[in-house]
Amino acid sequence: MAPAFYIGLMSGTSLDGVDGVMAQIDNSGRLQVTAHAFVAFQASFRDELLQLNQSGPDELHRSALAGNAIARHYAQVVRALLQATDLAPEHVVAIGAHGQTVRHRPLEFDGDAEGLYPAVGYTLQLINPALLAELTGIDVVADFRSRDLAAGGQGAPLVPAFHQGVFGQPGACVAVLNIGGISNLSVLSADGGVQGWDCGPGNALMDFWCARHTGQAFDRAGAWAAQGHVNPTLLAQLMTEEFLQRSPPKSTGRDLFNPAWLEQHMGALAGSGAYAPYAPQDVQATLTEFTALTCASDVLRHAAGAASLVVCGGGALNTHLMARLAHHLPGVQVVSSADRGLPPLQVEAAAFAWLAFKNLKRETASLQSVTGARGARVLGAVYPR
């Protein structure tokens, strides 16, 4: 059977915009990307999404409208992909659409004291998948995380099974690190076992600090951080975060690692008398080191046998961050996913094309070893064209 076309769409916690890929997937699940497109978020829309990461006035109304806007952004990417590949909508089997995560609170809040009803919590990805199907004329698969939560899992990360198919090497341990707004690590063991979890912050804190002090959305190639000096006192304070010490499975988001969290930790230093006015570039250097150290520490703790670390996501384009990862991981080959056949900004979008493929085949795509759920589940809900 000839490979079929699927589209994968991803807008991550970096909030820069939507990446999309057109992918051919054969019946065994092998995937080849044939086109990539990106549509940026306007600054005002990015600010609205940031505000929706916390409680605010009229948030239900604003969230619904933001979901519509996300669908329209996604539809723009779909049109660009169709044009780039000279395909008609009917030639595409389905779109895998992640949506925009604005809250992620798994396994919290709603359990009963007797333990009869374990806490489920929630994860919220803004998108109107019905509108996306209407705008594109293509079946849409969305809502990938909630079934895993219902089965007692974290609902994240979703990509380790895909990483295994793309980057796994029989007989070798490979670690795959995705650095978006939040960082997540997949450990692909030599025996075929797979683990995965969120390490902590990726670009989120660095991007926030860079925008505040330079007006630029991100620190291109880490050049600004490279001009600064790491402050060991501030770094040590950031490393006291309890989440970093938890054992997998675990997941997180901007619910935890946000500007208020950073200000709280800097304020703790002020209260202890250890605080001094930091040069902004020194804070940027420290935040970059914080991301590198948290990720490298998880590799050393949980993937000690890994000979290579494959890095994807926007963080793979941060030359200074990649150098700091290599510094903390002597003996581990730190490479961009581009060196393994899939450019960094295409990996997660490709994963959602693959997840749509798995859904339509009614095959499980989650891993109990990753999310801690009661078992593997078929992920996603279908909105027909």
C-alpha positions in Angstrom: 0.0 0.0 0.0 1.4 3.4 -1.0 2.2 5.9 1.8 -0.7 8.3 2.6 -0.5 12.0 3.3 -1.1 13.4 6.8 -0.6 16.9 8.1 0.7 17.6 11.6 0.3 21.0 13.4 1.9 22.1 16.5 1.9 25.4 18.5 4.0 24.9 21.6 4.7 26.6 24.9 7.1 29.0 23.2 4.1 30.7 21.8 5.9 31.9 18.7 3.4 30.5 16.2 2.4 27.3 14.4 4.7 24.8 12.7 3.1 22.4 10.3 4.4 19.5 8.1 3.0 17.5 5.3 4.1 13.9 5.8 3.8 10.7 4.0 3.2 7.8 6.3 3.3 4.2 5.2 1.2 1.4 6.7 3.9 0.5 9.2 4.1 4.1 10.5 7.3 5.1 8.8 7.2 8.8 8.1 8.8 11.2 5.6 8.3 14.9 5.7 7.6 16.5 2.3 6.9 20.1 3.3 7.2 22.4 6.3 5.3 25.7 6.9 5.2 28.2 9.7 2.8 31.0 10.6 3.8 33.4 13.4 1.5 34.7 16.1 1.1 38.5 16.3 2.5 40.0 19.5 -1.0 40.9 20.7 -2.3 37.3 20.2 0.7 35.9 22.0 0.1 38.2 24.9 -3.5 37.1 25.1 -2.4 33.4 25.2 0.1 34.2 27.9 -2.7 35.9 29.9 -4.9 32.8 29.5 -2.3 30.8 31.3 -3.7 32.2 34.5 -7.1 33.2 35.8 -8.5 36.5 34.6 -11.6 38.4 33.7 -14.1 36.7 31.3 -11.6 33.9 30.6 -14.2 31.4 29.3 -15.3 33.9 26.6 -11.7 34.8 25.7 -10.6 31.2 25.6 -13.4 30.3 23.2 -12.4 33.1 20.9 -8.7 32.2 21.2 -9.6 28.6 20.2 -11.3 30.0 17.0 -8.2 32.1 16.3 -5.9 29.1 16.8 -8.0 27.1 14.2 -7.7 30.0 11.7 -3.9 30.1 12.2 -3.8 26.4 11.7 -5.8 26.6 8.6 -3.3 29.1 7.2 -0.6 26.6 7.7 -2.6 23.9 6.0 -3.2 26.1 3.0 0.5 26.8 2.7 1.3 23.1 2.9 -1.2 22.2 0.2 0.2 24.9 -2.0 3.8 23.8 -1.4 2.9 20.2 -2.3 0.3 20.8 -5.0 -2.1 18.6 -3.2 -5.9 19.0 -2.9 -7.6 18.6 0.5 -9.1 15.3 -0.5 -5.6 13.9 -1.0 -4.9 14.3 2.7 -6.2 11.6 5.1 -6.2 13.7 8.2 -4.8 16.6 10.2 -3.3 16.0 13.6 -3.8 19.2 15.5 -2.3 19.7 19.0 -3.9 23.0 20.0 -2.4 25.6 22.3 -1.8 24.5 25.9 -2.8 27.2 28.3 -3.3 25.0 31.5 -1.8 21.7 32.4 -2.7 20.4 35.9 -2.9 16.6 35.7 -3.9 14.4 38.6 -4.9 17.3 40.8 -7.9 18.8 42.6 -10.8 16.4 42.2 -10.0 13.2 44.0 -12.0 12.1 47.1 -10.5 11.6 50.5 -11.4 7.9 50.6 -9.6 7.2 47.3 -12.6 5.9 45.6 -12.3 8.5 42.9 -8.7 9.3 42.1 -7.9 12.8 41.0 -7.9 13.4 37.3 -7.2 17.1 37.0 -7.2 18.6 33.5 -5.1 19.7 30.6 -6.4 22.4 28.3 -5.4 22.9 24.7 -7.2 25.7 22.9 -8.5 25.0 19.4 -11.8 24.7 17.7 -11.2 21.4 15.7 -14.7 21.5 14.1 -13.9 25.0 12.7 -10.5 23.7 11.4 -12.3 20.8 9.6 -14.7 23.3 8.1 -12.0 25.7 7.0 -9.8 23.0 5.5 -12.1 20.3 4.2 -9.9 17.7 5.9 -10.6 15.3 8.8 -9.1 16.7 12.0 -7.8 14.6 14.9 -7.4 16.7 18.1 -7.7 16.4 21.9 -4.8 14.0 22.2 -4.0 14.4 25.9 -7.3 13.9 27.8 -7.7 10.2 27.3 -4.4 9.5 29.0 -5.4 11.7 31.9 -8.7 9.8 32.2 -6.6 6.6 32.5 -4.6 8.0 35.4 -1.7 9.4 33.4 0.0 12.7 33.1 -1.2 13.3 29.5 2.3 14.4 28.6 4.7 14.1 27.0 3.1 12.5 24.0 6.1 12.2 21.7 8.4 9.5 23.2 6.8 6.7 21.2 7.3 8.7 18.0 10.9 9.5 19.0 11.5 5.8 19.3 10.3 5.2 15.7 12.4 8.0 14.3 15.5 8.2 16.4 15.7 4.8 18.1 18.8 2.6 17.3 18.6 -1.2 18.0 21.2 -2.1 20.6 22.0 1.5 21.6 20.6 3.9 24.2 19.6 7.2 22.7 18.3 10.3 24.5 16.1 12.8 22.7 15.6 16.2 24.2 12.9 18.5 22.9 13.4 22.1 24.0 10.3 24.2 23.4 8.9 26.5 26.0 9.2 23.5 28.3 11.8 20.8 27.9 11.0 17.1 27.7 13.4 14.1 27.5 12.8 10.7 25.9 15.1 7.8 26.8 15.2 5.1 24.1 16.8 2.1 25.7 18.9 -0.4 23.9 16.4 -3.1 24.7 13.5 -1.2 23.1 12.1 0.3 26.3 11.0 3.9 26.3 10.7 6.5 29.1 9.9 10.1 28.9 9.0 13.1 31.0 9.2 16.9 31.3 12.6 18.1 32.6 11.5 21.7 33.5 11.8 25.0 31.7 13.1 25.1 28.1 12.9 28.5 26.4 10.0 30.0 28.4 12.0 31.9 31.0 14.8 32.8 28.6 12.3 34.2 26.1 10.4 36.2 28.8 13.6 37.8 30.1 14.9 38.6 26.7 11.7 40.2 25.6 11.5 42.3 28.8 15.1 43.7 28.4 15.8 43.7 24.7 12.4 43.9 23.0 13.3 40.8 21.0 11.1 37.7 21.2 14.0 35.4 21.8 17.8 35.3 22.3 18.9 34.4 18.8 21.6 31.7 19.0 22.0 32.6 22.7 24.2 35.5 21.7 23.0 37.8 24.5 23.4 35.0 27.1 26.9 34.4 25.9 27.8 38.0 26.7 26.8 37.5 30.4 28.1 35.6 33.3 26.3 32.9 35.3 25.4 34.0 38.8 26.0 30.9 41.0 23.8 32.2 43.8 20.8 32.8 41.6 21.4 29.4 39.8 21.5 27.6 43.1 18.2 29.3 44.1 16.5 28.3 40.9 17.7 24.7 41.3 15.8 24.4 44.7 12.5 23.9 42.8 10.9 20.8 44.1 9.6 19.7 40.7 13.2 19.1 39.5 13.8 16.5 42.2 10.7 14.4 41.4 11.1 11.1 39.8 9.2 10.4 36.5 6.5 10.2 35.4 6.1 13.9 35.6 5.0 16.8 33.4 4.7 20.6 33.8 4.1 23.8 31.9 3.8 27.5 32.3 1.5 26.9 35.2 4.7 26.5 37.2 7.6 28.0 35.2 6.5 31.5 34.5 7.5 35.1 35.3 5.9 35.0 38.7 8.0 31.9 39.6 11.2 33.7 38.5 10.3 36.8 40.4 9.5 34.7 43.5 12.9 33.1 43.4 14.7 36.3 42.8 12.7 37.8 45.7 13.8 35.0 48.0 17.4 36.1 47.5 16.4 39.7 48.3 14.9 38.5 51.5 18.0 36.5 52.4 20.4 39.4 51.8 22.1 37.5 49.0 20.4 39.6 46.3 22.3 42.1 44.3 21.1 44.0 41.2 22.0 41.6 38.4 23.0 42.8 35.0 20.2 41.7 32.7 22.6 39.7 30.5 23.9 37.9 33.6 20.3 36.8 34.4 19.9 35.6 30.8 23.2 33.6 31.1 21.9 32.1 34.3 18.5 31.2 32.9 20.3 29.5 29.9 22.5 27.6 32.3 19.5 26.6 34.4 17.8 25.1 31.3 21.0 23.3 30.3 21.7 22.0 33.8 18.2 20.7 34.5 18.2 18.8 31.2 21.7 17.5 31.5 21.0 16.4 35.1 18.1 14.3 33.9 20.2 12.7 31.2 22.9 11.8 33.8 20.4 10.5 36.3 18.2 8.5 34.0 20.0 7.9 30.7 23.6 7.3 31.9 24.1 4.8 29.1 23.2 7.2 26.3 26.0 7.7 23.8 24.1 10.5 22.1 21.6 13.3 22.9 19.5 14.3 19.9 18.1 17.8 20.5 15.0 19.2 18.7 12.7 22.1 19.1 13.7 25.8 19.0 16.3 25.2 21.7 18.4 23.2 19.2 19.0 26.5 17.3 20.4 28.2 20.4 24.2 27.7 19.8 25.1 28.8 23.3 22.6 26.5 25.0 23.8 23.5 22.9 27.4 24.3 24.0 26.3 24.3 27.6 24.5 21.0 27.3 27.7 19.5 25.8 29.7 21.0 28.6 27.6 19.3 31.2 27.5 16.0 29.3 31.2 15.0 28.6 31.3 11.8 26.7 27.8 12.3 25.2 27.5 13.4 21.6 25.1 16.3 21.6 23.6 16.8 18.1 20.7 18.5 16.4 17.9 16.3 15.2 18.8 17.7 11.7 21.8 15.4 11.9 19.5 12.5 12.4 17.3 13.4 9.4 14.6 15.6 10.8 15.1 19.4 11.3 14.4 20.6 14.9 11.3 22.7 14.1 9.6 19.8 12.2 9.9 17.1 14.9 6.8 17.9 17.0 4.6 18.7 14.1 5.6 15.4 12.5 4.7 13.6 15.7 1.1 14.9 15.5 0.8 13.7 11.9 1.9 10.3 13.2 -0.5 10.5 16.2 -3.4 11.2 13.8 -2.3 8.2 11.7 -2.3 6.0 14.9 -5.7 7.3 15.9 -7.3 6.4 12.6 -5.8 2.9 12.7 -7.2 2.6 16.3 -3.7 1.9 17.6 -2.5 3.0 20.9 0.1 5.8 21.0 0.6 6.5 24.7 3.1 4.6 26.8 2.4 3.6 30.4 6.1 3.8 31.1 6.0 7.5 30.1 2.8 8.9 31.6 2.1 6.5 34.4 -1.4 5.7 33.1 -3.1 2.4 33.7 -2.2 1.3 30.2 -1.7 2.4 26.6 -4.6 4.2 25.0 -5.8 5.3 21.6 -5.4 9.1 21.7 -7.5 11.8 20.1 -11.0 12.6 18.8 -12.0 12.8 15.2 -13.8 15.8 13.6 -14.8 14.6 10.0 -14.4 16.9 7.0 
